[in-house]
Amino acid sequence: MRKNFGAKAILYPMPVLIIGTYDEDGKPNAMNAAWGGMADYDKIMVCLSSHKTTENIALHNEFTVSMGVASKVVECDYVGIVSANDELDKFFKLDFMQQRVKK
């Protein structure tokens, strides 16, 4: 059965949100925030537990939010599985900054 909820500010399906931060040495880090979405027309919310990313946010009081795209699905998955607490060069093993060219 279909139900019309009317016009709402919602994201569906849930986007892949990538949270970017820097540590105390300026080393970049990224994580996949599986729980996030719109909180209002001009706000987003993310639910984060204890991670290197949350430590970095507390340290600098700043972060970036990007949406994952299909061409970066491997990288988005990697930052959601691998912890920066365990893999110190996590971000540098990725190709986030390089644009992929279709042949």
JOQUI-V65873 format. One record per pair of residues at least 4 apart in sequence whose ideal C-beta (glycine too) atoms are under 8 Angstrom apart, sorted by the first residue. I is the first residue (numbers start at 1). J is the second residue. If there is no record, write none. Layout:
[[I/J] [I/J]]
//
This chain:
[[9/38] [9/40] [9/41] [10/37] [10/38] [11/15] [11/37] [11/38] [14/34] [14/36] [14/37] [15/36] [15/37] [15/67] [15/68] [16/32] [16/67] [16/68] [16/76] [17/32] [17/33] [17/36] [17/44] [17/46] [17/65] [17/66] [17/67] [17/68] [18/30] [18/31] [18/32] [18/33] [18/65] [18/66] [18/67] [18/68] [18/76] [18/79] [19/30] [19/31] [19/32] [19/33] [19/46] [19/48] [19/53] [19/63] [19/64] [19/65] [20/28] [20/29] [20/30] [20/63] [20/64] [20/65] [20/66] [21/28] [21/29] [21/30] [21/52] [21/53] [21/56] [21/57] [21/60] [21/62] [21/63] [21/64] [22/26] [22/27] [22/28] [22/29] [22/56] [22/60] [23/27] [23/29] [23/52] [23/55] [23/56] [23/59] [23/84] [24/59] [27/88] [27/91] [28/91] [29/52] [29/53] [29/56] [29/84] [29/90] [29/91] [30/53] [30/79] [30/90] [30/91] [30/94] [30/96] [31/48] [31/51] [31/52] [31/53] [31/79] [31/80] [31/84] [32/68] [32/76] [32/77] [32/79] [32/80] [33/46] [33/47] [33/48] [33/65] [34/80] [35/46] [35/47] [36/44] [36/45] [36/46] [36/47] [36/65] [37/44] [37/45] [38/43] [38/44] [38/45] [39/43] [39/44] [39/45] [44/65] [46/65] [48/53] [48/54] [48/57] [49/54] [50/54] [50/55] [51/55] [51/83] [51/84] [51/85] [52/56] [52/83] [52/84] [52/85] [53/57] [53/63] [53/84] [54/58] [55/59] [56/60] [56/63] [57/61] [57/62] [57/63] [68/72] [68/73] [68/76] [69/73] [71/100] [72/76] [72/95] [72/96] [73/77] [74/78] [75/79] [75/94] [75/95] [75/96] [76/80] [77/81] [78/82] [78/90] [78/93] [78/94] [79/90] [79/91] [79/94] [82/86] [82/87] [82/90] [83/87] [83/90] [84/88] [84/90] [84/91] [87/93] [89/93] [90/94] [91/96] [95/100]]
//
